[in-house]
Amino acid sequence: MKLTLSKSKNSTSLYVTKSVYKNGKSTSKVVEKLGTYDDLKKKLNGEDPIAWAKKYIADLNQKEKTEKQELLLRYHPEKIIPKEKQRFFNGGYLFLQTIYHELGLSDICKELSEKHKLSFSLDDILSRLLYGRMIFPTSNRAAYRLAIRFLESVRFSRQDTYRALEILSKESTFIQTRLYQNITRLTERKTDMLYYDCTNHFFEREQTVPTESFLDLIVQMDLLMDAEGIPITFTVHQDNQKEPLSRTPLEEKIASDFQKSTFVICTGAEFDSPANRKFNDTEKRAFITAQPFDGLRDYIKEWLLEPTGWQIPGCSEFYDISRLDYEHKEIIFYKERGINENGIEQRIIATYSINYRNYQRHIRETKINSESKKPVKNTALYNSPRSRLNHDPMRKRFPAAEATLDEQEFDGFYVVSTNVKGAVDGIIKTNNRRWEIREYFQIMKNEFKESPSEFLRSDRMEAYFLMCFLSLFIFRFLEKKLLGKYSYPEIVRGLRNMNFFEISGDGYIPTYTRTGFTDDLHEAFGFRTDYQIIKSSQMKLLFKRTKKVN
């Protein structure tokens, strides 16, 4: 680092600068502005600003040199490690933390803490709820237990968590409004098309009396997203509403801001009807509806199961899916045809994926094995909410153990009907996002497995959906920063593996494998965690950096 003087007509400014390489070329970067010559002379009581600045920069260079010195670590093969001392931590959350603060969620929590005069940190609880569920989505451990896995230690109790959930439920609309305002300064939304998703979520509670089926809840969630899949707003209803009128309030909520946008209504077959499609077949409305196989006409089934005529989006070559092998497992194939039903011109788009086929078979086998071990319960299955909930149009609503060969022949296939015009890859991507969202929301329910009765209280119910909404928000921004190169499972796996071993008093050693993903992550966020060792002082600076709003 060196001293640089910048002279203007009225003053001379002093800067600390350093040479850096950018895109293979050497350039200067301003590290710190020290002030003008005259202002510094006043602050230094007459001391020469130039001489002071040179000494200050020399000290900075010495400090930087010291921090870059090699460390010699000593270990003894007969010395026992300290008891009850954690030495292994996750650091992948630091990238989520950067987005969390960019979105202004920390400031929102501070406002709410002051408003409700909270004795605990709402910011700590909300952030750990989000980081924990995004990085450890299948863990059954509660958020307050997951929190100790991260490099920055925060502690809060189960009771604090439940109180926070009540506040978050009560202030859900306020949080969404503030987030909606904050997003405008971060990115320009793609709002030429807005996607509305209406899904049902089933919550099961322990029953003390076999006939108390009303204890099981079906909650409908309406979610509005922009063209990049970034959420805009959501609402929830504790009753299963199938009429199209249940969609109108959500659309009208932002209609004034998006008057020129086209609404694409994405739903499952449980919300589908000829009236709904007619309602959404206008200039500013469109629909994408998942089709259950048992509701398809025979000639559509024959067309679907024909192995020839399949394509890859953006490619003119045709494939026979009966001849695919392992190298095609990541590829989504499609075929499409047009139909006119009830006076509405529609496209039938079918997709096929080996990965999805394998996933369905695995789920079916797991269910069969699980059901074979369960004792028979004397309950009215078809009178419970579960019987009225069609979670997946590709699964028939009877126990997995009764799956037939007819059902298995549709493994790997997915069918939608739509009146959306344009390239098929955009429609496929949109529908993939929908099922990714539904799966993610179901995973998030694990947060409350330890005490579902407390969670299902009406004053905490919306907090679950708010967690899903905010997690999805952060994930979409992370996905965008990574230029869409990585899928949700790849990102989660990559962040979960970014662990560090603490060398007490010296720093942290990364234990993860450096990959293309970690390189892209560091490039996107402008800092690195893959040095051989990160000194404790440097790690503290990194914590501050991830909480700094640009």
N, C-alpha and C positions, 0 to 999 in steps of 0.2 A: 504494500500500500504506500501511497505517496501523497504529498500535498499538491493540490492544483488550485491556482488562482484564476478567478473569472472576473475580468474587469468590465465594467459598464461605464456609462457617462457619469453616474453619480456615486458609484461605490465599487469596492473590490470585495468579492465573496471568496471565502476559503472552503474548500471541499476536501474530503478524504476520498481518494479514488484508487481503483486497482485495475490491473489489466486482466481481462478474461477472454476466452475463446468462444465465439458464437458462430455456428455454421462454418467452422473451419477458419474463421478470420479473427484476428486480434482486435479487440475494442476496449474502451474504458468504461468502467461502471462506477457510478457514484455510490460510495458506501455510507457516507454521512456528510451532511452540510453543517459546518461548524459555525457559520454566521458571517456577517460582514466585518471588515477590518475595524471600522470605527466602533461597532457594537462590542466586539471582543476587547478592544482596548479599554473601554469603560468597565466591562466586567472584570478584567484582569488588573484593575487598578494601575494602569500605566505600563504593565509588562508588554513587551513586544509580542504581538499576536503571531507573527511569523515564527519566532523562536519557540513560543509555547506550542503552536500547532505541530512543529517538527518533532518536539519531544513527545507530544501526545501520540503521534503516529508511530514513533519508534516504540513506545510502550505497547501499542496495538499489535505491531509486527512481532514483538517478543512474545506476547501472549499467544498469538496465533501459532508461532513456532513451537512454543511449549506444548500446546494442545495437539500438535502433529507429531510429537516425539513418540517413538515406539515404547510400548509398555512391556515390562518383563513380569509375568505372573508366576507366583510360586505356589505349588501345591505339595502336600505331603501324603504319601500313600497310606499312612497309618493314622491320619488325623480324621476324626469323625465329623461329618457335617452338622451344623447347628440344628437342634430339635425345633419343630414347628415353625421353621423359617422358610417361606416361599421363595424360590429362586428362579422360577420359570414363568414368563409372562407373555401375553399376546400383545403385539404392537400393530396388527393390521387395522385396528379400530382408528388409528391416527388419521387415516385417509377419510374415514367416515366422519370423524370429528371436524376435519377441515370443512366439509360440506355442511355439517350441522351448524357451524358458526357462520358460514357464508349465507345460509338461509335465514339467519337471525333468530334461530330457535332459542339460543341462550338468552337473548334480550327479552324475548317473549316470556320465558320462564321467570325472569327477574321482575317483570311487570306484574305477573300473576302472584308471585311470592309476596310482593309489597301489598297488592290488593287484598289478599286473603291472610296477610300477617302470618305466614308459615314459619314454623320453628325448624324446619328441615330444608334441604336444598332441593327444590323441584327440578332444577337444572341437572343435578347429579342423577336423579332418579329417571327422568325422561331420557337423558342421553344414554344411560346404561341399559334401560329397557330396549332402546333402539339398537345400540351396538350389540348387545347380547343376543337379541333375536336375529339379527342379520348375519352375525358371524357363527353363532351356534344355534341354528334354526331348529335342530332336532333334539336339543338338550331338554331334559325334564327339570333341570335346576332352575330355581326362581332367580329373578333379576338381581336381587340383593346378594345372592351367592355367586352368580356369574361375574359380578363387578370386580371381585378380587383377582380375576384372571388377567386383568389389563394392567399395563405398565403404571398408569396413574391410579393410585388406590383411593377409592371413596367408599364410605360405609354408610349404610342406612338399614333400617329394620323392615320387617315384613309389614308392620303397622304403618310405617311411613309410606310404603309402597301403596297400600290400599287407600290411604288418605290422598295420596297424589293422584290415584286413578279417579277418585271422586271429583277432584278439582279439574282434571283433564276432561272428564265427561261433561262437566258443567260448562267449561270454557271452550268446548270443541269449535263452536262457530267463530268465536273470537280468534282462536289459533289459525283456523282456515283463512279467515279474512286477512290477518296480518301476513300470513305466508303468501297469500295471493298478491298482496301489495309488494312484498319483498322480492318476489320472483321477477318483477319487471325490471329491476336494476341489475339482475344477473344475466338474463338472456332474453332474446326475443322469441316469444312463443310462435310455433307454427299452428295457426288457428284456421287454416283454410277448411280443415275438416276436424270436427270434434267427435270423439267416440264416447258413447254412453254405454255403460255396462251395468246390467241388473243381475245380481246373483243372490242365491240363498245360502245361508250358513246354518248348520245344524249344531246345537249345543245340547249335550246330554248330561243330565244330573242323576245322581244316585236316587233311586226310588225306595222309600220306606214301605210303601204299599204297592203291590203289583198293578193295581188299576189306575195309579196316579200318572197316566201318560202325559197329562198336561204339564208336567215338570220339564219335559223336553221342549226346547224352544227352536223355532225357525225364525231367523232374522234375515230380512231382505236388506241388501245394501245397494244403493244407487251410486255409481262412480262415474264422474265425467273426466275425460282425459283429452289432451291436445293431440296433434298429429304425431308427436314423438313418443306418446305414451306417458307423458308427465301428467300426474293428476292435477285437476283444477279444484274440485270440491267433491263432497260426498254427503249422502244422507242415509239414515237407517230407519227401518220400520220393524217392529217386533211381530207384525202379522204378515203372512204370506199373501201379498197383493198381486193379483194376476192381471188386473185391468191396466190398459195403457195410461189411464189418468194418473197412476202412481208415478209416472215419469215426468209429467208436466211441471210440477213445482221445482224440480231440480234444474230442468232446462231453462225455465223462466228466471231462475235465480241469477243467471249470468247472461241472459239473452241480450240485455242492453249493451254489454261489453263486446259481444260477438255476433252482431246483427248480420254480418256478411258470411258467417260460417255455415257449413253444412253439418248437420248432426247425423252421425252414423250410429244407429241403435244396435248394439251387440248383445244378444241374449241367447239363452239356451231354449230348448224346445218347450220347457215348462211355461214360458211366457209367450209362446207363439200362438197366433191365430190369424185367420184370413183378415179379420178386422184390424189387427195390429199392423199387418203388412200394408194394408191399404192406407192406414193412418200415416205410415212412414214412407210411402211411395210418392213423394212430392219433390219439387225442385230443391228445397233446402233440407230434406230428410232422406235418409237411406237406411237400409237394415242389413245386418249380417246375422243369420240365425243358424245355430247348430242343429243338425237333424239327427234324431235317433234312428237307428237302423230298423227297428221294428215298425217305424212309421213310413218308411220309404216304399214307393210303388215298386212292383215287381220288375218292371223294365229298367228302373234306376238301379236296383240291386244287381241285376245281370250286367249292366254297364259298369258298375263299380267293381265287381269281382272279376271282370275280364282282365287278365294279367297284362295284356298288351295296350299300347297307346298312352303310356305314362311319360311325362316329361319332367325336366328340371327347370325351374324358373330361369328365364333368360337364355335358355338353350333350345335349339330347334330339333335336336335328336330325340327319338322315341325309344322307350325302354320297356322290356318285359320284366315285371317285378318278380316273377317266379324264378328268374335266373340271377337274382342279385346275390352278392356275397358280402363278406365282412367289410370290405373297403367301402361299401355303400351305406354303412350303418348310420352315419351322421347326416346323410342327405335326405331331404324331403322331396318326394315325387308328387306330381299332381296330374289331374286330368279335369277337364270341364266340359259342360254342355249347357245349352240353353233350354228353358221350358217356359211355357205360358200357363200359369195356374191362377184361377179366379180372376182372369183379366189382367194379371200383373206379369210383365216380362222379367224373368229372373235368370241368374246364372247358378248352376249347380257346380260347385268346386269341391272335388275330392282330393285328399292328400293321403300319402302312405309313407310310413317311416319304420325302418327296422327297429330303431331304438324304442319307438312308441309301442311297437308290437311286443318287444321283449318286456317292456315295463308293464303292459296290461297282463301278460301271462304271469309275471312275477306277483302282481297284486292279486290275481285270481288264486294262485297257489297258496299265497299267504293267508287269504281269507278262508280257503278250504281247510287248511291246517288249523287255523284259529278256531273255526266253527266246530271242527271235529273234537276239540278239547273242551269246549264249553258245555256246562250242564244245561239241559233243556229247561227253559223258563216258561211258565204258564202265563204268558202275556199276550194281549191282543195286538199282535204285530201291526196289522193293517189298520188299526184304529189310532196308532201313535203318529206324531208328526213325521217320524222317519219315513213312514210308508208313503207320505205325500210329497216327499222331497226327492226330486230327481237330480242327484248331485252331478251325474255325468250322463249325457244322452247316449253314450256308447255302452252303458251298463244297464241291463234290465233290472227291474226292481223286484228281484227275488234273491234269496241267499246264494252266495257264491258256490256252495256245494252242489247246487242244482244247475250249475252252468251246463249248457248243452253244446254239442258240436256246432250247431247253427250259430251260437254266439261267438265261439272261438274263431270261426272263419272270418270274422270282421276285425280281428286283432290287427292293429297297425293302421287301420283306416280312420279317416275323419271326414265328415261331409258337412258343408254349409250351403245355404241358399242365400243369395244376395242380389240386390239391384245396384250395387256399387259398380261404377264404370272404371276402367283403367287397368293397369298391369296387375296380373294375378299375384305377383310376389308381394305387393303391398297388402292385399287382402289376407294372404297366408300369414304374413308377419303380424298383422293386426290380431288375427285369431289366436296365434301362438301367444301373443302378449296376454290375451284374455285368460287363457288356461294357466299361464304362468302366474298371473295375479291370483286366480282362485286357489291354486296350489299353495302359494305363498301365504295367503290369508288363513288357510287351514293349518299350515305349519305354525303360524303365530299363536294358535290356540294353546300350544304346549306351555306357554308362559303361565297359564293359570291351571294346569293340570293338578297341582298340589291341593288347590282349594277352589274347585269350580263353583261351589255354592256361594262363596264370597264374591266371586267375579260376576256371577249371573244376577247380582243385585242390580236393579234398574239404574241406580246412580253411578254404576261403574261400567255398565254394558257398552256405552259408546266409546269408552277409553280403549277397549280392544280394537275397534275399527279405526280409531284415531292412530293407534300404534301402527297398524297395517298401512294406513294412508301415508303417514310420515316416513315409514321405512321404505315404502315404494317410491316416495318422492326422492329420498336420498339415493336409493339404488339407481333410479333413472338418471340422476345427475352424474353419478359415478360411471354409469354405462356410457353416457354422453362424453365425459372427459376421456374415456378410453376409446372413443371413436367407434363404439359398437363392435369392437373386435372380439369381445368375450361374452359368453353366455352367463346367466345367473349362477348356475352350479360352478362354473370355472372361477368366477369372481369370489364366491363364498369360500370355495376350497382354498383359493390363493390367499385370501385375507386370514383365514383360520390357521393356515400354516406359517404365517409370519410371526414366529415366536422368538423370544430373546432369553438368554441365560444371564442372570445378574452376577457380576463379579463385585462383591460388596466393597464400596469405597473407590472402585476404579471405573466401572461402567457396565455396558451390556454387549454381549456377543450374539449376533444373529445366528440362529440355528436352522434357518430355512434355506432351501435351495434357490439360488438366484436363477430366474427364468426370464423368458421373454415377457411374461405377464408382469413380474416385479419391475423389470426395466421400464415397461410402458407406464406402470403406475407411478414410479419415481419421476419419469419425464413429464407426466401430466400434472403432477402436483408441485413440482419444482423443489423437492428435497429428497434426500436419499437416506435409507436405513440399512444399506447393505455393505457398510464398511466392516472391516475385520473386527473392530471394536468401536463402540460409540461411548465416549466418556460421559460420566454422569452430568457434568456441566453442559455438555453439548446436547444431551437428551432433554435437559430442562429447557434449553432454548428451543428445542424441537416442539416440546409441549406448548410453549407460548406461541410459536409460529402457527400451529394448527388451530389456535383459538383466536388468531388475529384476522379481522375482517378487512379485506382490501378495499 
